[in-house]
Amino acid sequence: MIALITGYSGFLGSYILEALRHNHFYVVKIGRSKNADIHWDFFSDDIFIPKSDVFVHCAGLAHQVAKNNLDSEFFRVNELATINICRAINKSGNFPNTFIFISTVAVYGLDEGELISEKSLLHPKTAYAKSKCNAEKFLQVWAENHNVKLMILRLPLVVGVSPRGNLASMINAIRRGYYFRFVNRTVRRSMVLAQDVANFIVTLYGKEGIINLTDGTNCSFAELEDYIAKKFNRKIVSIPYVIVHLLSFIGDFIPLFPINSYRLKKLKSTLTFSTKKAMNFYGWKPSPVIGNF
């Protein structure tokens, strides 16, 4: 089968690219990098999309703190680029059987909660979440109008080798010995292995739906911290929350500082998502994050 993929050079995209190749897909890479098979910035008009069985749209803007909830770059990259891809497919007339869109659990707009399901209302708050939500809504209409099977995968924190964003900052801080624990040890977060997501995607030809993907265990943040610390033979020292709160203001002005107000807000409360729908209806069999990266 033929698979087209965007975002193949990113963290998750690199896993997906390898999984597709390992499962004997003929892969066509679309993007701006030199090794792309189809060079396209997703905004120019002169592009031809070839015939494919599966189109995996992994490209997007994430792991950045928006200037405000209307940060235009998020909408340009996550929403407009998605629309332009579909317009290019329309123009070429080569509609894939299955279109797979990498989305985020941030579309629910929740800062806390347990085992949140796909039935929950969407109330995105950040520019990142709003742009992904808009892209989801556009794709649902487009796919229905053109008889394309659409799979939307809503992901939490994605874990693997050389991650990006907050997890990368945590690992780096623990490795260097300047990481401190400041959240309640019982706070739990949903996570998922990048390798599991990639292996799952190769099974989605001909399927459609919207699903959360997590590892199903929703470990505590302390378990993740301790696991990483053990890897580097480090010990984590706890410090009072009030001190971290003050330090977070420094991080708001120093990009490489390990904590800022945005990260602190995300780390204070339990936030987990249900993946039962994926398990019961799509054959999702994840591995626990702890012990597998």
N, C-alpha and C positions, 0 to 999 in steps of 0.2 A: 504494500500500500504506500501511497504518497502522503507525506505530511509536510505542511508548511508551518514554519515557526518564527515568531518574532521574540525579541528579548532573549535570544539564545546565549548571549555572552554574559548575562546577569547571573546572580547567585542561583536562583531557582532554575532559570532557563538553561544553565549549563548542565544541570542534572537531567532535565527533561530531554535535552538534545541527545545526551548519551543513552538514555533509556530508549528513545525512539530508534536510534541506530542499533542498539543491542537487540532490539526486537524486530529487526529486519525491515524497518520503514525506510523508504527512500526519502531523505530529508532535504527540503529546500529552505535555506536560511534567508530571511528577509530582514534587512536593517541597514544601518549606516556604516558599519565597520568594514574594513578592507576585505575580510574573508567572507562577506555575505555573498550568497549566490544571486540575490536580487538586491541591488543597492537602491535604497529608498529611505527618505527621511520621514515618511508618512504624511507629508504635507504638500509635496509637489503633485501635479496632475498627471504627468506623463509616466504611467506605470502600468504594466500588464501583469495580472495575477494568473499564474497557470492553474491547471486543473489539479485538484487534490482530493484525497479522501478525508483527511483531517487537517483542520487549521487550528494551531495552538497559539493564542494571542497572550504572550507572557510579558511583552514590553510594557513598561509603565514607570511612573515616577513615584518613589516611596522613600522611606528612611530619611526624610527631611522634615524639619519643622516649618510649617507654612507661616508666612508673614501675617496672614489673617485667614479667615474662613473663605475668602474669595480670591485667594492666591491664584492668579491666572495661569501660571505654568502647570499646575496640577490639572486644571481643566483642559489645557492645550494638549498635554501629553497623554493623559488617561482617558479623556472623553473624546476630544476632537480627532485624535489619531485613530481611535477605534472607529469613529464614524467614517473617516477617510478610507480606512481599510475596507469597510463594507461597500463604500461607494466604488472603490477600485474593483472589487469583486463583481459588483453589479455591472460595471462597464465592460469587464472582460467576459462576463457571462459564465465564468467557471466557478460555480457555487460548490463548496465542499459538502460532503455528506454530513460531517460533524464539525461544529465550531466550538472550541473549548476556550473559555475566558477565565483568566486568573483574577479573582476578585479578593475581597477581604471581609472579615467579620466586623470590621469597623463600620460597615454600612448600617449595622443595627444601632450605632450611636450610643452604646451603653458603656459606662465606666465600671459597673459592677453587676453581678448577677451570676447565677449558676445554671449550667446545662441549657443555655439559650438555644432554641431550635429555629429551624428555617421558617416556622410559622410566625415568628416574632415580627412586629412591624419595623419597617426601615425608618430610621430617623438619624441620618448621618449628620455629624456636627463639624468635622474638620473639612478643609478643602480636599484633602486626599480622599476621605470617605465619600464626600459629595460627588466628586468627579468619577469615582468608581461606581457609585450608585446610578448616576446618570448614564454611564456606559452600559450598565446592566439593563436598564430600562430600554435604551435604544436597541440593544441587541435582541431583546425579547420580541420586539415588534418586527425588526428586520428578519430574524430567523423564521418567524411565523409567516411573513409575507412571501418568503422565498423558499419555503419548504426545507429549511436547514435544521438539523438537529443541534440544539444548543445545550451545552453543559457549562454551568457557572459554578466555579469552585471557590467557596469563601474560606479563606485561610486565616489562622491566627499567627502567632510567632512561628516562623519557619526556621528549623534548626538543621545545621549541617556543617561541613568543613568550610572554613573561611566565610562565616555569615556576615551580614551587613547590619547596620542600624544599632539599636540598643543592645542586642545580644553581643555584637562585636565589641562594643564599648565595655560591657561587663567582663567578657573573656580577657580583654587586654588589661583591664584594671586588676583582675585577680592574678593574672600572670605576672604583672609587675609589682604586685604586693601592696597596692594602694586602694584596694576595694574594701568597703566596710558595709556590714549589714545594718539596715535601718528599718526594715519592714517586719511586720508580724510573721513569725515562722509558719503560721497557718494559712497565709494568703496563697491562693491557688490560681494558676493561669493555664489556659489551653495552649498547647504547642503541637507541632507536627514535624516529622522528619522530611526533609526535602527529598530524600531518596524514595520514601514511601509515596509521596505525591507524584513523583516522576514515574515510578513503576505503575501506579494506578492509572495515570493518563493514557498509557498505551492500551488499556482495556476498554476505553470509553467510546470506541468507534460505534456509531449507530445508536448511541444512548442520548437521552436528554433529561434535563432537570437542574435544580439548584440545590446544592448540598454544602454543609459545613464539613471540613476535614480536620480532625484532630487526632492525637494519638490515643484518645479514649481513656487516658489515665488522669489527665489534668493534675500533674504533680504540683507540689508547693514550690514557691519561688526559692525557699530555703534549700529544698532538695536539689534544685538546679544549681544553686550557688555552691553547695557542698560537693556536688559531683564534679563541677569544673575545678574547684579548689584542689580536690584530690588528684586530678590530672596533673596539676602543676606543683603538687606537694606544698600547698599553701594553707594557711589557717585564716579564717575570716573573723575579724573582730567586729563586734556590734557597737554602735554608737547611738546616742539619744537622737530621737527624731527631730527635735528642735534644732539641733546642730545641722543636720542634713537639710532641713528646710532653709536655713540661712545659706548654706553652701549652694543650694539650687539656684539662688539668685545670681551667684557668680557664674554658674554654668550658662545662664541666659545670655551672657555677654562674651563668653569664651567657648567657641565651638567644640574644642577638643576636651573640654572638662567632662569628667565621667557622669555628672548628674546635672540636670537642669529642671526647671519647673514642670515642663512637659513630661519628662521621664518620671519624675517623682509622682505626679498625678496618676500615671498609668500603673505605678507599682504599689499603690496603697491598698487596693481593694481586690477581693477575689472576683475573677471574671473568667467564666468557663462556658464552653459551647458544646451542645450535644452533637454527636456524630452518628447517632443511631440510624438515621435515615440512610446515610451512605453505607453503613454496615448491613442493614436489613435488605436494601433494594439494589445496591450497586456492587456488592462484593468487596467492600472496603475492609481490609485486614491490616490495620496499622501496628507498628511496633512501638513500645514505650520509648520516649525520648531519652529518659535516664537509662544509661547503660548502652546506648546505641549511637553515640556520636563522639 
